[in-house]
Structures are given as C-alpha cells and as structure tokens.
Amino acid sequence: MKAKIALFGATGMIGQRVLNEALRRGHPVTAIVRDPASMDLSNPNLMVVAGDVMDVESIAQKVVGHDVVVSTLGPGLDADPEKLVTITRSLLEGVRHSGIKRVIAVGGAGSLEVAPGVQLADTPQFPPAWKGIASAHRDALDVYKQEQKLDWVNVSPAALIEPGTRTGQYRTGTDQLLTNAHGESKISAEDFAVAIIDEVEQPHFSRQRFCVAY
C-alpha cells in the first residue's frame, strides 16, 4: 500500500533525495515549497504546492489528507537555533491541527553520544563551523521530545553525510553515534533517504530519535 507523503524541504540536498526515493517507489508526494516554479513536475505522482512552514494554518491546510508528514528542513546557513525551534513548533502545531498523526523529521548528528553523557558536538575534534547547526538540531530535538500527541520520529544522519551512491544498505541505532570498523561515521544522502522512506513504509520507531550510518 502506497503512503501519501507531505514533504517539506524538497529542494534541499537531503530533501531532493527523499523525494526521488519516494517517487521511485511509487508513493504519491506533495512537495510543500516556497517556490513551486522551481520544481520538476514531470512525475505524475508529484504534486507541488506553495506553503509557509511558519504559518500554522497554511501547514494544516496543505498536509490534510496525507498519511505522513516528512520534514527535511534544516537550520539554514545562519544556523540560528531559535529559528529551527520556531519552525519545528510551527510544523508540529500545524500537523496537529490537520489530524495527521505521523511525522518524520531529519535531525542532526551533533547530539549523538560518543560516550556516556558526551555528545559528538561537545568533543574537541568537532568542527567549530558546524556547532551552530548542531545546536539548532539539538534544540529542535528537544521540542520533538516534548510532543505528546503526534507519533513523531527524528532521524539523525551519520557524522558525515554527503551526495553519493544509493546502495540500499545502512544500519540504524538510537542515541549513540554509529561508526564502521575504521572508526568512520558516514552515510550517503541517497541511502539516508532510503532509510527515511523505509521508515515511512514500515515504522520501527515511535516518539524517539534514531540514527542512520554504514
């Protein structure tokens, strides 16, 4: 059975790949974007509508009638933690008003633990340029953890996520950073998208964060 997916962030690096993976599997997708003219409408399973993630009523109207909401929205280049928190609260409130119960949102890797009580973003080797983004995603995750009504999932990628190859292979964990035999933590954006659509099709997590890596 195909799931009707309402997708926020479809034009971003991860969002594009989540969209492609969903369409590849035949799921009907409504991409809710600021500029519909920027989207390729050649796939019959894709509908593109204009929407404002900061407008609760707009969110509720655009997502109603879908089976699941997927958000790949991030903090942006300014990496302002409060901005992503505001977006997250608006998104969750809009979804609550729509009557939809399931939300899957992309989070960050910085809040994953590398040792008991030690998060990746707090280690000496964590790049200073990424700290703002990590902080934004960590604060947004806290908003999800306070959500009581929706069946939400927050999905953290590996420490390194970048465009690459779709292998269909990955591992999942919960709050601990996953590394391979060489101590590396990485995932292609394509396989991260595979994991997200797998979770759409066969939910394994509820009201928690999980992480994806090779």
BELRAKA-V916639 format. One record per residue. N is the residue number from 1. PSI is psi in whole degrees, 0 to 359 (none if undefined). NEAR is the number of other C-alpha atoms within 12 Angstrom. Layout:
BEGIN
n = {N,N}
psi = {PSI,PSI}
near = {NEAR,NEAR}
END
This chain:
BEGIN
n = {1,2,3,4,5,6,7,8,9,10,11,12,13,14,15,16,17,18,19,20,21,22,23,24,25,26,27,28,29,30,31,32,33,34,35,36,37,38,39,40,41,42,43,44,45,46,47,48,49,50,51,52,53,54,55,56,57,58,59,60,61,62,63,64,65,66,67,68,69,70,71,72,73,74,75,76,77,78,79,80,81,82,83,84,85,86,87,88,89,90,91,92,93,94,95,96,97,98,99,100,101,102,103,104,105,106,107,108,109,110,111,112,113,114,115,116,117,118,119,120,121,122,123,124,125,126,127,128,129,130,131,132,133,134,135,136,137,138,139,140,141,142,143,144,145,146,147,148,149,150,151,152,153,154,155,156,157,158,159,160,161,162,163,164,165,166,167,168,169,170,171,172,173,174,175,176,177,178,179,180,181,182,183,184,185,186,187,188,189,190,191,192,193,194,195,196,197,198,199,200,201,202,203,204,205,206,207,208,209,210,211,212,213,214}
psi = {131,143,136,116,128,120,124,140,25,345,355,175,312,318,320,320,327,317,312,320,318,315,324,325,2,14,136,130,133,113,121,108,166,325,90,334,343,356,148,120,21,339,124,341,0,128,136,128,154,137,159,113,349,359,107,316,321,316,310,318,321,329,347,140,355,167,329,147,130,128,124,21,138,184,349,177,332,341,40,112,320,328,314,324,317,316,316,315,319,315,312,320,318,318,319,318,334,340,354,144,334,127,130,121,141,132,205,168,342,332,4,144,136,347,161,118,3,117,152,317,343,5,152,329,356,128,127,327,339,353,323,316,317,318,320,313,324,317,322,321,322,325,316,319,338,352,123,339,327,152,87,156,135,127,116,135,177,173,325,119,129,162,142,225,143,110,338,5,140,167,156,150,196,264,3,138,130,135,158,189,341,7,11,145,105,161,143,151,330,316,332,319,322,315,321,315,329,320,329,314,319,88,130,347,147,127,47,169,142,160,159,130,170,none}
near = {11,21,29,31,42,47,51,43,38,39,28,27,25,39,35,29,32,44,44,33,31,37,30,20,23,21,31,29,41,39,45,39,32,21,17,21,15,16,24,19,17,10,19,15,25,28,29,33,27,26,28,26,36,25,24,25,22,25,39,29,27,35,44,25,23,29,29,39,47,45,45,44,42,41,32,22,16,18,25,24,27,23,26,39,30,26,36,44,28,26,47,43,32,31,41,29,24,28,25,32,29,36,45,48,48,45,46,43,44,38,42,39,28,27,16,11,14,17,26,33,31,24,18,12,15,21,17,16,14,27,29,29,33,36,34,35,43,40,31,40,39,23,32,37,23,18,27,16,20,28,31,40,36,43,46,48,48,42,38,28,27,23,20,19,17,22,16,23,20,29,25,31,26,28,32,29,37,33,26,17,9,9,14,16,31,31,37,31,40,34,34,46,48,37,41,47,41,27,32,37,25,15,22,23,26,27,28,30,38,39,41,45,38,32}
END
